[in-house]
């Protein structure tokens, strides 16, 4: 049986860095980048991608809908 791991894709140019999603992540996968997008916002990225369980909490609470969650076979 293949192991399933989660992965997120963030539209970094639309992310406003509100950080609403960060406390919803049960495995502390996501953080705000030190870099900024064209609008000057720090955007979301996967700090610990191997820990993602694809729970979709981050995508559910994102007020701008910029997070997509996928399940990846490993």
N, C-alpha and C positions, 0 to 999 in steps of 0.2 A: 504494500500500500504506500502510495506517495505521500510525503509529508507536505502539508500546506502551510505556507507562510503568507503574511499580509504584506502589502505594499501600498503606499499612497502616492498620488500624483497631485501636486499643488500648482495651480496657475499663479506663479510667483508675481506676475505683473498686476494681478487683480487682488492679491492678498494684502490686507491693510494692517496685518500684524496686531490684530486686536487681542490675540492670545486666549480667546474664549475656549478654544479647543485643547489647549495644553493640559489643564487639570482634568479633562475628561478621559485622557489616555491612561488606561490601567497599567500599562507597562513602560511608561515614561519614554516613549519612542520619539516624540516630536518636541522641537524647540524652535525658538525664533533665531534666525540667522543674524550674524553680525553685519552682513552685507545688506544693502537696501536695493529696492527695485527703482524703476524710473520715476515713480511718484515720491520716493524718499521713505518708504515704509520698510521696516524689517519684516521679512517674509518667513513663513513656516518651512521647515525642512525636517527630514528624518535623521535624528541624531544617532539612534540605535536601530537601524532597519531590520536587523536580524531578530529583534524582539517583537515586531509587529504581529498581532494576532488577527488582524482584519475585523475588528469589532465594529467599525464604522462610527464610533462615538464622535470622532473628530468631524467627520463629514455631516453628521446629523446636526450638530450644534453650530456649524459654521454659518454665520449670518449672511455671507456673500456667496455661498455655494461654490467655493474655489477648490475644494478637496474632493478627490475621487479615490475610492478604496478598491483594491483588487486583491484577489486570492491568487497566489503563485505556487505552482507545484515545484518542490525542491528535489 
